[in-house]
Amino acid sequence: MEEKDKIIASLRQQLRKVLRENRVQKQEIALLNHELERAKMKPPKERSLNYL
């Protein structure tokens, strides 16, 4: 394999890794946003009990 082919293969591998990490981060953000919306909808009394 030529050096440029090795570089291309390495860059593709790095890109796949970064894209995977990005998908995970997007899922985490969606989950946190969902939890935030749920927390906003709870009555204040119930919310304060969760902090005990």
KOLKE-202283 format. One record per residue (C-alpha): x, y, z; residue number from 1; residue in three letters. Coordinates in Angstrom, 1 decimal, always signed. Layout:
// KOLKE-202283
     c1     c2     c3 fise paro
      X      Y      Z  NUM  Ala
...
//
This chain:
// KOLKE-202283
     c1     c2     c3 fise paro
   +0.0   +0.0   +0.0    1  Met
   +1.4   +3.4   -0.9    2  Glu
   +1.9   +6.0   +1.7    3  Glu
   -1.0   +8.2   +0.5    4  Lys
   -3.3   +5.1   +0.6    5  Asp
   -2.3   +4.6   +4.3    6  Lys
   -2.9   +8.3   +5.0    7  Ile
   -6.4   +8.1   +3.3    8  Ile
   -7.3   +4.9   +5.3    9  Ala
   -6.2   +6.6   +8.5   10  Ser
   -8.2   +9.7   +7.8   11  Leu
  -11.3   +7.7   +7.0   12  Arg
  -10.9   +5.8  +10.3   13  Gln
  -10.5   +9.1  +12.2   14  Gln
  -13.6  +10.5  +10.4   15  Leu
  -15.7   +7.4  +11.3   16  Arg
  -14.6   +7.7  +15.0   17  Lys
  -15.4  +11.4  +15.1   18  Val
  -18.8  +10.9  +13.5   19  Leu
  -19.6   +8.1  +16.0   20  Arg
  -18.6  +10.4  +18.9   21  Glu
  -20.7  +13.2  +17.4   22  Asn
  -23.8  +10.9  +17.2   23  Arg
  -23.3   +9.9  +20.9   24  Val
  -23.0  +13.5  +21.9   25  Gln
  -26.2  +14.4  +20.0   26  Lys
  -28.0  +11.6  +21.8   27  Gln
  -26.8  +12.8  +25.1   28  Glu
  -27.9  +16.3  +24.3   29  Ile
  -31.4  +15.0  +23.3   30  Ala
  -31.7  +13.1  +26.5   31  Leu
  -30.6  +16.1  +28.6   32  Leu
  -33.1  +18.3  +26.8   33  Asn
  -35.8  +15.7  +27.4   34  His
  -35.0  +15.6  +31.1   35  Glu
  -34.9  +19.4  +31.3   36  Leu
  -38.4  +19.6  +29.7   37  Glu
  -39.7  +17.0  +32.1   38  Arg
  -38.2  +18.9  +35.1   39  Ala
  -39.9  +22.1  +33.9   40  Lys
  -43.3  +20.4  +33.8   41  Met
  -43.1  +19.0  +37.3   42  Lys
  -44.9  +21.0  +40.1   43  Pro
  -42.4  +23.0  +42.3   44  Pro
  -43.2  +20.9  +45.4   45  Lys
  -42.3  +17.6  +43.6   46  Glu
  -39.2  +19.1  +42.2   47  Arg
  -38.0  +20.3  +45.6   48  Ser
  -38.4  +16.8  +47.0   49  Leu
  -36.0  +15.4  +44.4   50  Asn
  -33.2  +17.5  +45.9   51  Tyr
  -33.4  +15.9  +49.4   52  Leu
//
